[in-house]
Amino acid sequence: MSLIVTIASRLCELRVRHGLTQEEAAELVGVSMRFYQLLESGRKKQMWLETVERLAASYGMEPWQFIGPELPVHTKPKTKVIGSSIHYQRLRKGPYRKPNLKDS
């Protein structure tokens, strides 16, 4: 099995294991949805080592664990993924502002 195929299958397996959509997984990794789809489908034929490190770190693993013969039993995404519609609504509302108690 080539390294690209291994990475593609790992991404799919981890995404499904953690109940993420491709959009949520792309957000977790910090890449565009299109780039993530290329990675998971195995159509991205070359990638930087930094990309492999980022993919592994996104699920709390070292790169050698990510590309090794077997995935660790316990993996955990590094951050909670917010659904994009919820995230969009939060962005529209703007940042939280502390109430001004002096005016009351």
TASULBEL-V52147 format. One record per residue. N is the residue number from 1. SS is DSSP state (A for helix, B for strand, O for the rest). D_FIRST is the distance of its C-alpha to the first C-alpha in Angstrom with 1 decimal. Layout:
BEGIN
N|SS|D_FIRST ; N|SS|D_FIRST
END
This chain:
BEGIN
1|O|0.0 ; 2|O|3.8 ; 3|A|6.6 ; 4|A|8.3 ; 5|A|6.4 ; 6|A|6.6 ; 7|A|10.1 ; 8|A|11.0 ; 9|A|10.4 ; 10|A|12.2 ; 11|A|14.9 ; 12|A|15.6 ; 13|A|15.7 ; 14|A|18.0 ; 15|A|20.1 ; 16|A|20.8 ; 17|A|21.4 ; 18|O|24.0 ; 19|O|25.5 ; 20|O|25.1 ; 21|O|25.2 ; 22|A|23.1 ; 23|A|26.3 ; 24|A|26.9 ; 25|A|23.4 ; 26|A|23.9 ; 27|A|27.3 ; 28|A|26.0 ; 29|A|23.6 ; 30|O|26.3 ; 31|O|24.8 ; 32|O|26.0 ; 33|A|25.0 ; 34|A|23.8 ; 35|A|21.6 ; 36|A|20.1 ; 37|A|19.5 ; 38|A|17.7 ; 39|A|15.4 ; 40|A|14.8 ; 41|A|14.3 ; 42|O|11.7 ; 43|O|14.6 ; 44|O|15.3 ; 45|O|13.7 ; 46|O|15.3 ; 47|O|16.6 ; 48|O|18.9 ; 49|A|18.4 ; 50|A|21.3 ; 51|A|19.4 ; 52|A|16.7 ; 53|A|19.8 ; 54|A|21.5 ; 55|A|18.8 ; 56|A|18.7 ; 57|A|22.5 ; 58|A|23.0 ; 59|O|21.9 ; 60|O|23.6 ; 61|O|20.7 ; 62|O|20.0 ; 63|A|17.1 ; 64|A|15.7 ; 65|A|15.9 ; 66|A|14.2 ; 67|A|11.0 ; 68|O|11.4 ; 69|O|10.1 ; 70|O|12.7 ; 71|O|14.9 ; 72|O|18.5 ; 73|O|20.8 ; 74|O|23.2 ; 75|O|22.4 ; 76|O|25.1 ; 77|O|25.4 ; 78|O|27.6 ; 79|O|30.1 ; 80|O|31.5 ; 81|O|30.5 ; 82|O|33.5 ; 83|O|33.4 ; 84|A|34.0 ; 85|A|37.3 ; 86|A|38.6 ; 87|A|37.6 ; 88|A|39.3 ; 89|A|42.5 ; 90|A|42.6 ; 91|A|42.4 ; 92|A|45.2 ; 93|A|47.5 ; 94|O|47.2 ; 95|O|47.2 ; 96|O|49.0 ; 97|O|52.6 ; 98|O|54.7 ; 99|O|57.9 ; 100|O|61.0 ; 101|A|63.4 ; 102|A|66.2 ; 103|A|66.9 ; 104|O|67.4
END
